[in-house]
């Protein structure tokens, strides 16, 4: 009985948390989409923000902020983004990176 319950729990966990692969990296400045790139093509992109350039790396189905002039580097520390709906927000520089495609893990984000 315990084994059947565990197997059911694992099956539901995998079924409910599958999001599919991300397909596109979207870069915004001041909330406005300035660029969108497929995650299938490797590239490095520099976006000018309020404090200076934010450098973003895209490769092999993932993307990350490599460098940013913001003081705390939270968006750089976010690391590689791989799932739809994931986001790195470089707030002081007014630049954000998000992934789209597939099924997002959540419907909205509040802060």
Secondary structure, 3 states (H helix, E strand, C coil): CHHHHHHHHHHHHHHHCCCCECCEEEEEECCEEEEEEECCCCEEEEEECCCCEEEEEEECCEEEEEECCCCCCHHHHCCCECECCCEEEEHHHCEEEEEECCCCCCCCCCC
